[in-house]
């Protein structure tokens, strides 16, 4: 990888105090960058630009800055890292006679909704993320960067205690809108691919996390904690074709299991990308949470959560049956997530298609209440658009 390569080829200069390294990451979850840095023994500072305030379209971008703060080179290739680093530190750069700092663009004045939202996101803490979303939404004729940042804010709220139903899908929708306006934006495209289908992935995004944790512990260190655990699409490897092979039998073909009418379990669905062309693939994320308003919790002394996905005519679904194993606790309240991929038939008409599915689970009403085996029928809305 580029960053560890640069670190290794300039390590001697860093240890001699002749070269300082710093990085800027565009991550939605920057704590993952911290874990990666720990794994690769890179101890230089990392700055976070989740909103893409720099307007960077591709990464990595290497920038050489001299002792006066003047950019001397950009876009240096990794193959030239060692040679360039030596030349750079051995060059005596003259101090600038006059340093001119251009004023900020007028549309980014501190009183604008955009600047206000940026500031609150950066400094206001997660408790004010709903204020950030409201500020971005006030911007009329929002451009691509605002749409992207709105998606970042929605996803940040989704990962927080302030989560609202639909936040994940809203994040994906706004990232896609931004990318549609600027299809050359590598950062925005990768953000969608992170959660999308395997046929659209350039590489596994976070499959390195288990190995990193294992090797860090073997060194006698404790791995940096992650606020949000990666998994599913974030671990998935690219695939050349959808593997929609025949799987296990349907768990409740006659529909005999009693329905969860309360419901005791709340379900949230997200489709990535938000609209899928005929012949293309997408990925569905289903998250199941006990309804705490009903004092519900998982009953882990019985069977696992099972999800079955029906296959509309001409569609491919992979996999059709999904299982979430119970944790080693009698009861629990954690969210449980499953993901499946689909391919839209090449001749599908534009519009919404409903993919039927159902979930089977064991749930209890309260701490000492009745425990039930229930089925919840689902309709996953998939938008087909060319």
N, C-alpha and C positions, 0 to 999 in steps of 0.2 A: 504494500500500500504506500501511497505517496508520503503521508505524514511520518510514519515510522521510518521510511527510507531517508527522508530529510534529516530526521533526528539522528539516525545512526551515522550518516555521512558528515554531520557537523558536530558530533558529540565532543571531539577533542577541542575544537574551537570554543565550544560552550564551557567546557571544564576549565579552559585557560582564561575565561572571562573576556574573550575577544569577540564573541558573538552571542547575542541574546535572542532567544526564540520566544514567540508568542503566537497564539492561534485565535481564530474566530470561528465558531461553529454556528451553523444554521439550524440546529436540531430543535424539534418540538420538545424533546425531552433531553435537556443538556446533561442531566446526571449520567446518562449513558456514555457521553463523551468522557466524563470523569472516570468511569470504570475502565474505559478503553485506555486512557492515559496511564492509569495505575497498572494495568496489565502489561503495557509496553514500556513501563518505567520511564515515562516522559513526564518530567516534573516542572515544566515551564507553564506560565499562565495561559489560561483559556478564557476568552471573552465569549459572551453568548449574544447572538443576533437572531432570535427565533422569528422576529417580525420581518427579517430581511430588509432592515433599514438601509443597509449598504447598497441594495439593489443588485447584488451579485447574481449573475445568471448561471454561472458554471462554477464547479469546485473540482479539484483544489485550485486555488489561485495563490501563487507565491509572490510576495512583495518584499523587496529589499529596501530598508529605510536606514539612512545614515544617522550619525550622532546629532545632526541638526534637525532631524525630523523630516528630511526631504526624501521622497520616494526616488530611488535611483534605478530601479529595474522592476519589472513585473513579468509574470508568466514564465519564470525560469523553469526549465525542464529538470526532472529528477535526475536524468542521466548526466546533467552538467552541475549537479548540486555541489559536489566536493570542490571542483575546480572554481566555480563561481564564488563559493563562500570564501575560499582562500584569497581570491582576487579582491573581493569586496572588502574584507577586513584589512587588507594590506594597502588599500587605496586611501590617500589623504584627500578628503573632500573639503573644499572651501566653504566657509560659512556664508550664507546668503546675505547680500547687502540689505535687502528689504524683504520682509516676509509679509505677503499680502494674503489676508484671509477673506474670501468672498462672503458677502452677506447671504443669509439663507433665503431660499425662494419665498416670495410673498405668500404663497398658498400654504406654507408650513409655519406661519406665524403662530406664536404660542396660544393665541386665542382661537385658532381654528379647531373644529371638531377632530380633524385628523391628528394634529399635534397633541391635543388634549388626550385623545385615546392612547396614542403612543406613550405619552408620559405616564399615564395612570397604569398602563400594562406593565411598564418597566419598573415603576417605583411604588405603585399603590398596593401591591400584594394581591394574592388570589382572592381575597374577600371582596375586591372591587371589580372583578372580572365582568360582572353583569353590567356595570357602568361603562366599561370599555366597549362591550358589544353594543350597548345603546348609542354610544357616541359615534362609532363607525357607521351604524345604521342610519344616523341622521344625515350623513353626507350624500347629497344629491349627485346623481351621475357619477357614482363611485368608480374610480379607475381600477385597473388590475391590482396594483399594490394594496389598495384598501380592501378589496375583496379577499386577497390572500390573508391579510392581517386579521380580517374578520373571522376567517376560517381558523386561524391560529387561536384566536380568543375563544371561539366555540369549543375547540378541542381542549383547551386549557380548563375551561369550566367543566367539561365532561369528565376530566380526570380529577376533579376537586370535589370536596363535600357539597359544593353549591350546584352540582350537576342538575340539569333540567332535561326532561324527555326530549329526544330529538337532537341533542347537541352534537353528537358524533356525525349524524347525517348532515346537519347544517354545516359542519366543518368541511366535509367532503364536497358538498354542493358548492360552497364558496371557493374552495381551492380549484374546482373544475371550471367555475366561471372565470376565475383569474387566468387559468391556463388557456381557456378558449380565446381570451383577449390577447394573450401573449404566449403562443405555443412554443416559443424558443426558450422559455424559462425552465431550465434544468431543475432548479431547486423545487419549484412548485410541482413539476411532473413527478419527481421522486417522492414527494410527500404523499401523493395519491397512490403511486405504485407500492409504497410501503404497506398499505392496507389492501391492495388490489389483488387480482387473480394472478396465478403463476405464469400464465402465458404472456403477461405484460411486465414481468419482473426482469430487471437486468442482472440481479444477483440476490442471494438471501441477505436481508438487511441486518438482522441481529442474531444470526445463528452462532456467532462467536461468543455470546454471553456465557453459556455454560462452561466452555473451555477457559475463558478468562477467569471466571470465579474459581474453578478448580486449580488452575496454575497459581493464582494469587494465594490461595489457602495453602498450597504445597510449599510456598515460600515463607509460611508462617505469618501472613498478613490477613487482615479482614477486608474482603472486597467492599468497595464503596457501595452504599445502598442505592437502590433504584426506587423511585416513587411509584412508577408504573411498570409492572413486569411485561416485557415483550412476549409474544407468543403467536401462534396461529400464522396469519399472513406474514408477520414480521420475521418468522423463522423459515417460512416456506422457500424452497428452491425454485428457480425458473423451470418451466416445463414446456415442451414443444407441442404437446397435445393433451387434451382433457382425458383423464383416465376414468371414464364413466362405466366401469365394469359392473357386472351383476354382483350385488353384495348380499348381506344377510336378509332374512325374511322380515317382512313388516311386523312390528311388535303388536299392533292392535288393529288388524285388518277389518274386523267387524265393528269397530267403534264401540266396544262394550264397556270401556273404562269410563267411570263417571267424570263429567266435565267439571273443571274448576270454575265455578260461576262467580266466586267472590270478586276478583281472583285473589288467591293466596300468593301467587307469583306474578310479578310484573315482567313483561317482555319488551325489549327495545330492539329494533332492527335497523341496520345500516347497510346500504348497497354501494359498492365501490366498483367502478365509477358510478355516478348517480344516474347516468343514461348509457345504455349499451346498444351498439349497432347490431343489426342482423348478421349472424355469423361470428360475432365476437363473444368474448367471455367476460364474466364479472364475478364478484365475490360478495357473499352475504354474511354479515356478522349478526348473530343473535345473542343477546345478553339477557340472562334470567336473574331476577333479584327477588328475594322474599319480600312480600308486602308488609313492611314494618307497621303501617297504619292498622293492619289486621293482627299485629303481633305474631306474624308467621315466621317460621324458620325451617331450614332443611332438616329432614329426619335422615340421618346418615347411618342408622342401624338397619335400614332396609336396602332397596335397590338403588342403582345409579340413575341419574338424569339421562333420559334417552330422547332423541329427536329424530323424527322420520319426515323426509321430504318427498312429496309426490312429484312425479315427472309429467309435466304437460306434454301433449302430443308434439313430437318433433324436437323437444328440448333434451339436453343432456344435463344431468345433475351428478356431482361428485363431491363427497359421498352422499348417499341417500340416508344412511343411518349413522347417527353420531352419538357418542356416549361421553359423559363427564363423570369420571370416577368420584366416589365420595371421599372426602378427606378423613383422616383418622380421628374424628371427633364424633360424639354422639349427636350433637346438634351444631349448626353453624348458620351464619348469615351472609357468607361471601357471595358476590356475583359469580355466575357461571356462564361461560361463553363457548359457543360453538360456531364454526364457520364452514360454509360449503361453497363450491363454485358451480357455475352454470354456463352453458353455451346457448345463445339464442339461435333458433333456426334461421338459415340464410334467407328464407322467404317470408320471415315474420313481418307482419304489418306494424307500422309505427303506432305508438300508444302504450297504455299501461297493461301489463299482464300480471295476474295474481297467481303466484305459486303457492299451492296449499302445503301446509306442514302441520305437524302436531308434536307436542312435548308430553312425555310421561314422567312423573316425578312423585316423590314421597315428601310430604310437607306436614308440619304440625301447626295447629292454630295459635297456640301460645306455649309458654314454658311447661305447663302441666296440662295442656289441653289435648284434644283428640288429634291423632295423627292419621293422615289420609293418603290414599293413592289416587292421583288425579291426572286427567288429560286436559291439555289446553290446545285448542285448534287455532292455527295461525294462518294469516294470509300475507305473504311477502309481496309487496308491490315492486315490480321491476319495470322501469321506463325503457321502452325500445324506441330509439331515435337514430336516424342515419346521420 
